[in-house]
Amino acid sequence: MSLVSFDLLAQQPLAATTVVGKPGAVYASRDALYVATRHNAYGMNNWYYEEAAGIEEATTFHKFALSAHDVSTAYAGSGVAKGRILNQFAMDEHRGYLRVATTTGHLPSPDAYNSLSVLQQANEGLEVIGLLDHIAPSEDIRSVRFNGDVGYVVTFKKTDPLFVIDL
């Protein structure tokens, strides 16, 4: 996966940053661009990411640093959170933290559940520093929005509850 950047008004060569991975949902803040890719371990002999050992479904997040003063982008690191991300609205960056909402399992399985993870840039990667796990057992996420210190998550199976989470 390559991220190519350029200035529309300047005649400069393209700048590119490449990571091994596949495309996925994209979220951009003022300072970073994130690409989230779903993975599952079913039928695989080797897991895709060492830190995800023991997780059956996960999402890898690749972070690229953005700058208003420089056209080029730089790879900042990758991390993983348990569960699969629904779409780009299930990601948000606030005060330097990446917040993500994910679902593990599939309906109608009673084992399905949801998680909200907070990741932080650490060394050359993104590390989970906070986790609210097993939200709405036996349901899956249908909608997510973040606004400042608050996260809104709607799940579905019978009652479509709205969870308001103080982050």
C-alpha positions in Angstrom: 0.0 0.0 0.0 1.5 3.3 -1.0 0.5 6.8 0.0 1.5 9.4 -2.7 1.6 13.1 -2.0 2.2 16.1 -4.1 1.7 19.9 -4.4 -0.8 20.8 -7.1 0.8 24.2 -7.7 4.5 23.1 -7.6 6.4 21.2 -10.2 8.1 18.8 -7.8 8.5 15.0 -8.0 5.9 12.9 -6.2 6.6 11.8 -2.6 5.6 8.3 -1.7 5.6 6.2 1.4 4.9 2.5 1.2 4.0 -0.2 3.8 3.3 -3.9 3.3 -0.5 -4.2 3.7 -3.8 -4.0 2.0 -6.1 -1.0 1.7 -8.9 -0.4 4.1 -10.9 2.4 5.8 -9.2 5.8 5.7 -9.4 8.5 8.4 -7.5 11.8 8.4 -6.9 14.3 11.1 -5.0 17.6 10.8 -1.7 15.8 11.7 -2.1 12.2 10.6 -3.7 9.9 8.1 -4.7 6.4 9.2 -5.5 3.3 7.2 -7.4 0.5 9.0 -7.3 -3.0 7.6 -9.5 -5.9 8.8 -7.9 -9.3 9.4 -9.0 -12.7 10.8 -7.0 -15.7 11.8 -9.4 -18.3 10.5 -7.6 -20.9 8.4 -4.3 -19.1 8.6 -1.1 -20.9 9.8 0.8 -17.7 10.6 -0.8 -14.6 12.1 -0.4 -11.3 10.3 1.0 -9.3 13.2 3.0 -10.7 16.1 1.4 -8.7 18.9 -2.1 -10.1 17.8 -1.4 -13.6 18.9 -4.5 -15.2 20.4 -6.9 -12.6 18.7 -9.2 -14.2 16.1 -10.4 -10.9 14.5 -8.4 -7.7 14.5 -7.8 -4.4 12.7 -4.3 -3.2 11.8 -3.9 0.6 11.9 -1.1 2.3 9.8 -0.4 5.9 10.7 1.2 8.4 8.4 2.3 11.8 9.7 1.0 14.9 7.8 2.4 18.4 7.9 1.0 21.7 6.6 4.6 22.8 5.8 5.8 19.7 3.9 4.1 17.9 1.1 5.6 14.6 1.8 4.1 12.1 4.2 6.0 9.9 6.6 5.2 6.5 7.9 4.8 6.9 11.7 4.0 3.3 12.7 1.4 0.5 12.9 -0.7 -1.1 15.7 -3.5 -3.5 16.1 -6.8 -3.6 18.0 -9.0 -6.5 18.6 -12.2 -6.8 16.4 -13.1 -5.5 13.0 -13.7 -1.9 12.2 -17.0 -0.9 10.6 -15.9 2.1 8.5 -14.0 5.4 8.7 -16.4 6.8 11.2 -15.4 4.2 13.8 -12.0 6.0 14.0 -11.1 9.4 15.5 -8.0 11.1 16.7 -8.3 13.4 19.7 -5.4 15.0 21.6 -3.0 12.7 19.9 -4.9 9.5 20.7 -6.5 7.2 18.1 -9.9 6.0 19.3 -11.6 3.1 17.5 -14.7 1.0 17.9 -14.7 -2.6 16.7 -16.9 -5.7 16.7 -15.7 -9.3 17.3 -17.8 -12.1 16.0 -20.8 -12.2 13.7 -24.5 -12.1 14.3 -26.5 -14.2 15.1 -23.8 -15.7 17.3 -24.3 -15.0 21.0 -20.5 -14.7 21.3 -20.4 -11.4 19.3 -19.3 -8.4 21.3 -17.9 -4.9 20.8 -14.8 -3.0 22.0 -13.6 0.6 22.2 -9.8 0.9 22.1 -7.5 3.9 22.6 -4.1 3.7 20.8 -1.1 6.0 21.4 2.0 6.5 19.3 4.9 4.8 21.1 8.3 4.2 19.7 7.7 3.1 16.1 4.2 1.9 16.5 0.7 2.4 17.9 0.0 0.7 21.3 -3.4 0.1 22.9 -3.4 2.1 26.2 -7.1 1.8 27.0 -9.8 -0.8 26.3 -13.5 -0.9 27.1 -14.4 -4.5 26.2 -17.5 -6.6 25.8 -19.9 -3.7 25.1 -23.4 -5.0 24.0 -22.8 -8.8 24.0 -24.5 -10.6 21.2 -24.9 -7.4 19.1 -22.7 -5.7 16.5 -21.9 -2.0 15.8 -24.0 -0.2 13.3 -22.9 3.4 13.8 -20.1 5.3 15.6 -19.3 9.0 16.0 -16.9 10.8 18.2 -17.2 14.4 19.4 -14.4 15.7 21.7 -14.2 13.6 24.8 -17.4 11.6 24.0 -18.0 8.6 21.8 -21.4 7.5 20.5 -21.9 3.8 19.6 -25.1 2.3 18.2 -25.4 -1.5 18.2 -28.0 -3.8 16.8 -29.9 -7.0 17.3 -33.2 -6.2 18.9 -33.3 -2.8 20.6 -30.7 -0.6 18.8 -29.2 0.9 22.0 -27.2 4.1 21.9 -24.1 4.0 24.1 -22.6 7.4 25.1 -19.1 6.9 26.4 -17.1 9.5 28.3 -13.5 9.1 26.9 
